[in-house]
Amino acid sequence: MPVRPYLDTRCALVDEALDRLLPGEDIAPATLHRAMRYSIFAGGKRLRPVLVLAAAEACGGAMENALPAACAVECLHTYSLIHDDLPCMDDDDLRRGRPTSHKVFGEALAVLAGDALQAIAFESVSRMTPAPGYVGADYVCELAQAAGSRHLIAGQVMDLEGEGQKLSADQLRAIHEGKTAALLTCCTRLGGMSAGCSSAQLGALTRFGRALGLAFQVIDDILDVTQTSEKLGKTAGKDVAAEKATYPSILGLDASRAEAAKLTAEAHRALEVFGDAAQPLRLIADYLLAREY
């Protein structure tokens, strides 16, 4: 199965669902809704929602039951990017190949657009259909824990506090477990839960998501020092300029590439319980390892 057609068809489903979920640009307050849509439809990879759908598929679930979770994680992810780019955070002017939200709408509207996207993420996930073994509160709690002070936000705090510091590989891994891997793990877990997955399947999806999330971040760190801003769609070399610890700065480029390959192999092993049903997840893992942006 070629991965690109798979990704394209799932991305189209997610985009259609997001268009239905978000208020239109003509609905008051129009400026806020334009800002929300500006960032959501800026041409991202849609990795997180596609992982939700692929995980549901691996567990024999229906994509329509997983779509509310797919939309929720994309809205949550986009909110985090808007806030990360603010001058008080990472202070970035470019995201997904165009000016960041605060450069277009101002800082106040960017903050509020991010806040609104976080709220709509929980609205979406609350609409999920209960599956055997899972009720609505389980889905909401899953998203809240990934987004909260011990995971996604914890990773951002540790990232900010680590600027200019000499961090160990373990400290860097802790940052990325919170900032990146926690939400990717949430994606695979929510997809499985939407399909009523077993505890063994949920455990496998958890291991897969964590390994994939860490591999994704290692590759991100490598690309930051090996690619151009035009290729990445965001400011290249920003981590070095901000004196942030990265995998290449701690391990070196060759060892970082080896670490990404090791983590991808770990992700593959986690999927053995699913057999052929998890082939899309395997293809996504390999695609992310080989990506150039």
Secondary structure, DSSP 8 states (H G I E B T S, - for coil): --HHHHHHHHHHHHHHHHHHHS--TTSSSHHHHHHHHHHHTS----HHHHHHHHHHHHTT--HHHHHHHHHHHHHHHHHHHHHHTSTTTT--SEETTEE-HHHHH-HHHHHHHHHHHHHHHHHHHTT---BTTB-HHHHHHHHHHHHSTTTHHHHHHHHHHTTTS---HHHHHHHHIIIIIHHHHHHHHHHHHHTT--HHHHHHHHHHHHHHHHHHHHHHHHHHHHS-HHHHTS-TTHHHHTT---HHHHH-HHHHHHHHHHHHHHHHHHTGGGGGGGHHHHHHHHHHHH---
